[in-house]
Amino acid sequence: MTDPLHRRPTLSRRGFLAAGAGAGLVLAGGLLPGRAVAAETGAPFTVGLLYKGPRADFGYNQAHADAARHMAALPGVTLAEVEYDAGGRDAALAGLAARGDCGLIVATRGGGAMSELLSQATAHPRTVFLVYGDGMEGMRLPFNVATYEGLLNEAQHISGLVAGYAAKRPGGRGRSIGFVTASRTPRALRSINAFALGVRRADPTATVRLAVVGDGATPEQVAEAAGALINNHGAEVLAGYLDSLRPVCAVAEANGALCCGLHTNLSFAAPQGFLTGAEWDLGTFYAETVAAVRRGGGWPASVRGGFAAGLVRNSPYGPAVSAEARAHADAARMQLANGNAALFRGPLSDNNGRVVLPRGKTLSSSDGALDSMSWLVDGVTDVSR
């Protein structure tokens, strides 16, 4: 008898495609009882999606909602989308599961207490629950629960590289780059440091000024912090790690500074000063997962990766990006995608001069050690403290 908690190895999305080509290979437990539905028939199939906050947030939720359109384009597929407030995920999840017609439920945010999710998965074994992987590392999950995670820090590194070149433009005010973040969690630090290493790769003399606004910051507070980075710290370029970076890009444009976006393409918010951005690229993965669930099996238990997995990308370059910056950024992206480079390569010191990665040691962007990151790389100054 198959252990319902048996988990298979993590796969990249490319691994998903390769494994799916093997006849009859099931990657996440046994076939769903009674769920095999030939995708080509276009039989009705409902996908439930949970968003923490509004879908049209010009940020994290919108990126997932835009990717969900790839699922809706499949024959017979309809979406049941639910927006929930802070603390309302359990009720929203229970409501979707209670419908009884969702073959797949996507929770675009993980983390927090997972008891309700596990309870619903156990109560609805014919429904697959696809959950963003934050906070679920190391957990043993039922066969009908799968996780996914795009490593946005890889795309942030490329944004940092472009920002570093842009800060060297003639007439600049000091090669200072501002970065606005909600928190100092390991996930945030991973993104901040990847960006900063990109900046320093382009210009070792550039500095990154970090402003931490808190998880509950309003768009007005975010805009105020962005303005202070320009006016008080001479920032030439603004970037960040927030649910929505639109206020930061708008402030940059209004003050003649440059900016990098996040989650989705924000070039509309800064037509003149937009450089590039770190985006999710989940549409194809979502569509492939729906197809596997409709077949009754074959979805991977866990997908985690960056460029190589096809889960992240960079926004198209803006008019302020030089040909030199484009060439170097394209080459760096290709190296990451091919596995020929590591974001974190020793010797590496933090901003207090302590060696955090010795010479000869490297950490790939998917290395589990980065999930406990607690330091800021050399060249980053936290101006919030």
N, C-alpha and C positions, 0 to 999 in steps of 0.2 A: 504493500500500500504506500502511495506517495505521501511523504510528509508535507502537509499543507503549508508549513513554515519554511520549506526548503527554498533557499535563495541561490541564484546563479551569479556568476561574476559580472561586474560592471562592464558595460559595453559603450563604445562611442556610437554615434549615429551611423557612421560608416560600417561599424561592426554589426549594427542592427540590420543594415541592408544586406551584408554578406551572409549573416546567419539566416535571414529570411529567405534567401535563395535556396537553402537546403530543404529538400522536400520533407514536410512533416515535422521539422525541428521546432520544439516548443521551449521557449527560454524563460518563462515565468510560471512554472508549475504546469499542471495538467490542463487539458482543454476545459473551457468554461462549460458547465453542464447545460446543454440545450441552447447554447448561445451561437453556435456556428451559423453564420449568415454570409452567403456569398456576396462579396462587395459588388461584383459586376451586375448583380440583379437589380441593384438600386432599391432593395427592400428598406422600409423605413427604419431609421436608426437615429436615436437622440443622444446628443452629447451635452452634459451639464457642465457649466463653467462657473467657478466661484472667484469673484474679484473683491479684494479688500478696498472698498472705495469705488468711485465712479470709473467706468471704463474709459471715458474721454478725459483722462487726466494729463495728457501730453507727456506721459511717462511710463512707468512700469506696467500699470494695468492696460494702458492703450496698446503697448507692444504685444501683450498676450492676446488682447481682443483682436488686433489686426491679424495676428498669426492664426487665430481661430477661424478667420474667413476661409483659410485653406481647407479646413474641415467642412465648412458649410458648402463649399463648392463641389463636394463629392456627391454623387447621385444618391438621393434618398436620405441625406443627412440633414438634420435640423439641430439648432443650438438652443439650449435653455440656459440663459445667462442670468446670474444672480449677483447683485452688488450688495455687500454687507458692511456694516459699520464695525469699528473696533470692538472686539469681544463678541461679535455675532457670528463667527464662522461655524460653530457647532450647530446652531439653529439653522443656518443656511444649508449646511451639508445635510442635516437630517431631512430638511424639506425637499431637497433634490432627490435624495435616496428614496423618500416616501412616494415619489411620483410613480415609481415602478417601471418607467419606460426608458430610463437612461442606461444604455449599454456601457457608457464611459462617463465618469465624472472627473473633471480636472480641477484640482485645487491649486491655484497659481501661486500660493504661498504656503510654505511648510512652517516648521518651528512651533513652539508652544506645546501645550498638552495635546497628545495624539489619541487619547482614549476614545473620543467620540468617533474619530475616523476609523480606528480599529474595530470599534463596535459596529459601525455601519457596514464595514467591509465583511465582517463575519455574518451579519444579518442578511447581506445581499451578495451571495457568492457568485451570482450571474452578472454582476456589474464590476467592471474594472475601475479602480480608483488610481488615478495618476496624480502624484503629488510632487510639487517642487521640493527638492531634497533638503532644504535648510532645516537643521535640527533633527534629522532622521538618521544621521550617520551611525552605523553600528547596530541599528535596531533590527530585530528579526520580524519580518512582516508576513502577513498572509499572502498566498499565491496570487490573489487578485488585487494586490497593492503594488504599484510600480512607482519609482521615483525618477526624477530628471533634474539636471542642473546644468545651466550654461555658465562657463567660466568667463564672466564679463571682464575680468582683470586683463585678459589677453588683449581685448579690444581697447581697454583703457591704456595699456602700454603704448599701443600705436597712436592713440590720441595724444599721449604725453610726448611722444617723439615729434609729432607734427607741431605741438604747442611749443616745444623747445626751439625748433627752427623758427617759428613765427616770432618768438620773443627776441630774436637776434636782428629783427628788421631795422634798417637805418632809422635814426631818430627815436629809438626806443627809450623808455624811461627807467631802465635799470634791470631788465631781464628778470623780472619778478612775475610769478604766475600764481594766481589765487585759486584755491580749491575749497569748495563749500561742502560739508558733509553733515549728516544728521547725527552720527555717532562715531565712536571709536571701537566698534565691535571688530572681531577678527575679519569678518567678511568685508567691512568697510576699509580696514587697514590694508587688506590684501589689494583692494582696488586703488587706494591712495598711493601705496608704495609702488605698484606696477606703473601707475601713471608717472610718478616722480622719477622712477628709473628710466622711463622713456624720455622725459624732459632732459635729464642729465646725460643721457646717451647722445642727444643732439647738441647740448650745450652744458658742459660740466660746470660752468660758472653760474648757471641759472639757479634760482631758489624757488621753492614752493611754499606759499603762505597758506596755512590751513585754518579755516574757520569752522568750528563745530557749533551747529545751531540747535541741536536737540531733536528728538524724534517728533515732537509735537509742534515744531515750528510752522508758522503760517507762511503763505507766499510772501506776505509783506515783510516778515522777519528774515526770510531767505534773501529777498531783494536788498534789505538793509545791510546784511552781512556781505553780500556781493559788492555793494557800493563802497563799503568800508575797505574792502580789499583793494579796490582801485584807488580811492582817495587817500587812504591812510598808509597803504603799503605799496603803492606804485605798481599794482598788478597790470601787466600787459595783456594777459590772457586769463580767462576765467573758465573753470571746469568744476566738476563736483561729483558727489555720490549721494543722490537723494531720490525719492520716489518720482519727483518731477523737477527737472532742471530748467524748465521754461523761464521762471523768474530770473535766474542767473544769466541766461542768454539775452533776455530782454534788457537787463541792466548793462551788460557788456556793450550791446549795440547802441544804447542811448548815450554811453560815455566814450564811444570811439575805441573801445577795447575789442579784442578778439575772444572767441569762446569755442569750447568743445561741448557737444551735446551728450545725452545719455538715454538709454532704453529705446528711444525711437528717433526718427529723423527730425531734428529741431531747426533745420536750416531756415524755415519760414520765420522763426523768431529773431533771426539776426542775418538778414540778407547780405549785408556787406562783411560782417565780421565772423561769420561761421567758418570754422576750419574743417572739422569732421566730428564724429561722435562714436561712442561705443553702443552698439545696438544688439538686441536679441534677434536671432534668425531661426524662429521656431516653427514657421509655417509648414515646412516639409516634414519635420519630425512629428508634428501633430497629425498631419494627414496620414503618415505611415502607421502611426499608432492606431488610428481609427480603423485603417484597413486590416491590421493584424487582429484587432478585437473582433471585428465583424467576421473574420475567418474562424474565430473561436480559440485562437492561440498564436503564439509566436512573437509576442511583444517582449522586449528585454525587461528584466527585473529592475535594472538601474542604468540610466544613461547619464554620463557626466563628461563634459569636455568643452573645448573652446572652438577655435578655427577648424582644427582637424575633424572635430565631430560635426561640424556644420551647424552649430548652435548659436554662434555669435558672428557679428560682422562689424564693419565700420561704415559710417555714413559717407556718402560721396563727398569728395573734397570741395571746399568752398573756394571762392575767387582769391582769397588771401593766401592760399597755400602755394608755395613756390615749387618749381619743377624739381629742385634738389630735394625738398622735403617729401614730395610725392614719391620720388624714386626710392629714397631710403625707407620710407614707411612701407611701400609695397614689398621691398626686399625683406624687411623685418617680419611682415605678416606672413610671407611665404615660408620663412624659416620656422616660425612658430607652427604653421599649419603642417609642415613636413616633419616636425619633431626634431629639427636640427638646431634648436636654440632653447635656452631655459631663461625664464624671466628673472629668476633669482640665482645669481652666480657669485660665488665667493672670489676674493675677499669682499665682504659687505659689512659695513658698520651702520649702527643706528645713529640718530641725531644727537646722541650723547657721547659718541665716540666708542661705544662698546661693540666689539666684533660679534655679529649675530650669525654670520655665515663664513666659515674659514676658507682660506684659499683651497681651490680644488673641489669644493663642495658645491653642488647645484641642487636646486629644487624646481621641479617642473611646476607649471601652473596648477596641476591637479594633485600635487603632493599633499597628503593629509596633514603634514606638519604645518602647512599654511593655515589650517583651520583653527589653530590656536595662536595665531600671530598676535603679538602684544606690543610691537615696537613700530616706530616710524623711521624710515631710512634716512641716512645722512642727506642733508639738503632740504629737509622739510622742517618748517618751524610752525608750531601750533600757536597762533596769535590769539586764541580764545582764552588762554590761561594767563 
